[in-house]
Amino acid sequence: MKVMHNSSRKKGYIDIHCHMLPAVDDGSASMEESLRMAKFAAMEGISEIILTPHQKADRRCVTYDGTLRRMRLLQERADELRIPVRFHPGAELFYRHGVEDLLEEGKFHTLADSHYVLVEFFPGEEYAYIRDALVRISSCGYLPVLAHVERYASVVSEAGRAQQLKQNTGCFFQVNAASLSGEAGYAGKAAARKIVRQGLADFVATDSHNDEGRAPRISHCAQWLEKKIGREGMERLLIRNPSAVLEDRPLERDI
């Protein structure tokens, strides 16, 4: 069930990958930290956030209903403090065989309860495994979004692999803002910027985990994007495509 909000809320960037839900994973440790993160996000220009706690099928994680309960409490507190951010439920699914069946059973949230699913793998996972997993998710009618694509060497290290993966699976690529801005190291920056320059990125998100070193920073990245791919390109990655997820409609594609 969607939470209703004031329609006059200012429209800004939309963060589709964020570990701000309090005390459920390696992200925010408390409601107080989550509220600090929300305030930081609003100051960065973010107006809507999809909360994506880690979900691993073989480990105890926050439940579907637990996500909704915590999200509603966080929204209430943020509204009380006049933090102009709207939250949506979601999850970051660590893939293993059978995840698509659990999605079908309604065990996990998709992104804002749309057809889009945020999926991650081990950074060193083989290309064929990632490809086959994304095909299985797509075959069930979902639209897989590969989280922080720049981390997967098997996808980004060989010429043409990334574009091939998108064409063969129908997946979308999410890049971390911290990678683009260079906060995640040289290798991550080089891979992320290459994906963006090639027109293969579909989303840029914070993947924030706390209110300090991994805070929801995005304004510096937005400036870099506008400089390198223009305002239209920046808005496609930070506003228009994320809006399509919230509305559960098709994305713009460059390829």
Order of alpha helices (4+ residues) and beta strands (2+ residues): beta-alpha-beta-beta-alpha-beta-beta-alpha-beta-alpha-beta-alpha-alpha-beta-alpha-alpha-beta-alpha-alpha
